Amino acid sequence: MGNWTTFDLAGVEPEEGAPAPDRLISGNPKFRTWNIEEADGGLYAGIWEATPGKWRIVYEEWEYFHILSGHSVVTEEGGEPVQLKAGDSMVLRPGFKGSWEVIKTTRKDYVIRL
C-alpha cells in the first residue's frame, strides 16, 4: 500500500446511523457513512450521506467537507442559514453549534480532525 488512497466505495460497508433522539428537530433522517481512512492522531476521511430531516449539531472537532449531491442547510446558532448544494465546500470548526437540515438526500466527502 502506498502513501495515498482513493475514495472508492467498492468493498467498504457503510455504517448506518441517525441523529441522537435528543438532537432531532424534525423528520426521520438516516445516515450512511463509508469510513475510508482512519489515521493515528484522530484523523478520519470518507463519504457521508443523509436523508431528509433536521437536527442540532455541536462540533468538538474540525471538519472539511465537499457536497457531492443533494441539498442541505447548515445554520449556526444566531447566524444566517447557508444553503449547500453539489460543488459547495465548508469547514466547521470546534465550538460550532447550530443545525443541519437535509432538504434533498445529501452526500458529502469529508476529512475530520479531532
Stockholm file with secondary structure:
# STOCKHOLM 1.0

chainA/1-114         MGNWTTFDLAGVEPEEGAPAPDRLISGNPKFRTWNIEEADGGLYAGIWEATPGKWRIVYEEWEYFHILSGHSVVTEEGGEPVQLKAGDSMVLRPGFKGSWEVIKTTRKDYVIRL
#=GR chainA/1-114 SS CCSCCCCCCTTCCCEEECCCGGGEEEECCCEEEEEEEEETTTEEEEEEEECSEEEEEECSSEEEEEEEEEEEEEEETTSCEEEEETTCEEEECTTCEEEEEEEEEEEEEEEEEC
#=GC SS_cons         CCSCCCCCCTTCCCEEECCCGGGEEEECCCEEEEEEEEETTTEEEEEEEECSEEEEEECSSEEEEEEEEEEEEEEETTSCEEEEETTCEEEECTTCEEEEEEEEEEEEEEEEEC
//
